[in-house]
């Protein structure tokens, strides 16, 4: 199974979902729900993770999390392993409790957190378990509307601040936002993802791509990375390489010149960042074969592992290309 693509940084927001293996139940009774929330509180304390919304359903759960440190993966691993160990011991079962790796959607919080919170809190109503979200015991909704004391690990202030300057007004407006809507019209915001895991506007998506994905080269292990990495036209690459090596762009594109390191670097970066086939890159660089392009790019990739000066130069060129 290919690894999921994770982007982790301080202050990131995520919608985390996990299901029981083969859609089996994760919670068989009140004690299980309570135990999971106890582990969630411990995870919040241990890893400095802020919980903004939660909803525990029979065979899956939803969490809206904010990470103070870039540690979502280790946090969720600890939470899931801890709960699975408890559950398997209690019910004398063996094997995986959860259905593979958890799903984590990176969120532009200002634009989407309140809409995701509504979608999550309406899950039990959508599943026809209860008539109003306030009736459901295993979500954070009652704490938001003031019907039960907020758990220590739950942060409601940030979301409520979007609905009014006073707590009373914010709670009332939040209730109307959740309950005063035709549930059939509430779409899952997570269906609007870029690359299968980013939820945000164009500027946010581009920021994530440029800041966290442009330098990654593990596309074989994470196929979706290939679609998400920012693509640059070869003319831009050649111009930046020419400036770094103090050589004209025409000489970089022209084949036949000996010891043309700038050309090799431009070909390497075009293959890494350009989104073109090796055959098309070969045409751009004066009509050479795709096989030769592959060979030259591989040669540079090997060289930068033993040549720190060249590696630094290439990283500097990338920064110039992406303005970072």
Secondary structure, 3 states (H helix, E strand, C coil): CCCCCCCCCCCEEEEEEEEEHHHCCCCCCHHHHHHHHHHHHHHHHHHCEEEEEEEECCCEEEEEEEECCCCHHHHHHHHHHHHHHHHHHHCCCCCCCECCCCEEEEECHHHHHHHHHHHHHCHHHHCCCCCCHHHCCCECHHHHCCCCCCCCCECCHHHHCCCCCCHHHHHHHHHHHHHCCCHHHCCCHHHHCECCCEECCHHHHHHHHHHHHCCCCCCCCCCHHHHHCCCCCHHHHHHHHHHHHCCCHHHHHCCCCCCCHHHHHHHHHHHHHCCCCHHHHHHHCCCCCHHHHHHHHHHHHHHCCCCHHHHHHHHHHHHHHHCC
